[in-house]
Amino acid sequence: MAIFIFMIIFSLIFYMLYKVKYFRTHLPVEKKWLSAKSSMALGSFVFFFGVNTVINPLSTVAIVVGIVLILIGLGSFLAGLKAYRYYLPYAIKEAEAVKEQEMKEKTVTN
């Protein structure tokens, strides 16, 4: 089905986007937060790939592989969601501290 192919490509693009952001940031908590988001995107990629494999089976082995991929993708997504929820408040505090520090630097230089 075309919707699953679209979702596979969409989640892979988000995975790459979050990994690029991960390598560009220097804040430690933000790195962990972005890593959790990329884990969720990769988990959804594997999940949708497994669902597509189960819906369009070529053999019994393909169905078994699809079920395994669904379980692995779901586990990766849920682990990423748990980490995302854990690091979100710390990432917000870190971003506010950085913004406050930048404001102090601007007022000192002016």
C-alpha positions in Angstrom: 0.0 0.0 0.0 1.2 3.4 -0.9 0.4 5.0 2.5 2.9 2.7 4.2 5.6 3.5 1.6 4.9 7.2 2.3 5.2 6.7 6.0 8.4 4.7 5.6 10.0 7.5 3.6 8.6 10.2 6.0 10.0 8.5 9.1 13.4 7.9 7.5 13.6 11.6 6.5 12.8 12.6 10.1 15.4 10.2 11.4 18.1 11.8 9.2 16.9 15.3 10.2 17.2 14.5 14.0 20.6 13.0 13.5 21.9 16.0 11.7 20.5 18.2 14.5 22.1 15.8 17.0 25.6 16.3 15.5 25.2 20.1 15.2 24.3 20.8 18.8 26.8 21.1 21.6 24.4 21.0 24.6 24.5 17.7 26.4 20.9 17.3 27.4 19.7 18.5 24.0 21.8 15.8 22.4 20.1 13.2 24.5 16.7 14.7 23.7 17.4 14.7 20.0 18.7 11.1 20.2 15.4 10.1 21.8 13.5 11.8 18.9 15.7 10.0 16.4 15.1 6.7 18.1 11.3 7.3 17.8 11.7 8.1 14.1 13.9 5.0 13.5 11.4 2.9 15.4 8.5 4.1 13.3 10.6 3.4 10.2 11.2 -0.2 11.2 7.5 -0.6 12.4 6.1 0.7 9.1 8.5 -1.5 7.1 7.3 -4.5 9.1 3.7 -3.6 8.5 4.3 -3.3 4.8 6.0 -6.6 4.8 3.1 -8.3 6.6 0.5 -6.7 4.3 2.3 -7.7 1.1 3.6 -11.2 2.1 5.7 -13.2 -0.4 6.1 -16.2 1.9 5.8 -17.4 5.4 9.3 -16.2 6.2 8.3 -12.7 5.1 5.4 -12.7 7.5 7.6 -13.9 10.4 10.3 -11.3 9.5 7.5 -8.6 9.3 6.2 -9.5 12.7 9.7 -9.3 14.2 10.3 -5.9 12.6 7.0 -4.7 14.0 7.9 -5.7 17.5 11.4 -4.3 17.3 10.1 -1.0 15.8 7.4 -0.7 18.5 10.0 -1.4 21.2 12.4 1.2 19.8 9.6 3.8 19.4 8.4 3.2 23.0 11.9 3.4 24.4 12.5 6.7 22.5 9.2 8.1 23.8 10.1 7.3 27.3 13.5 9.0 26.9 11.9 11.9 25.2 9.5 12.5 28.0 12.3 12.1 30.5 14.7 14.6 28.9 12.2 17.2 27.7 12.0 19.2 31.0 15.8 19.2 31.3 16.2 20.3 27.7 13.8 23.2 28.3 15.7 24.2 31.4 19.0 24.0 29.5 17.7 26.1 26.6 16.4 28.7 29.0 19.7 28.8 30.8 21.6 29.3 27.5 19.2 32.0 26.4 19.5 33.8 29.7 23.3 33.5 29.5 23.2 35.0 26.0 21.0 37.9 27.2 23.5 38.6 30.0 26.4 38.7 27.5 24.5 41.1 25.3 23.8 43.5 28.1 27.4 43.4 29.3 28.8 44.2 25.9 26.4 47.0 25.3 
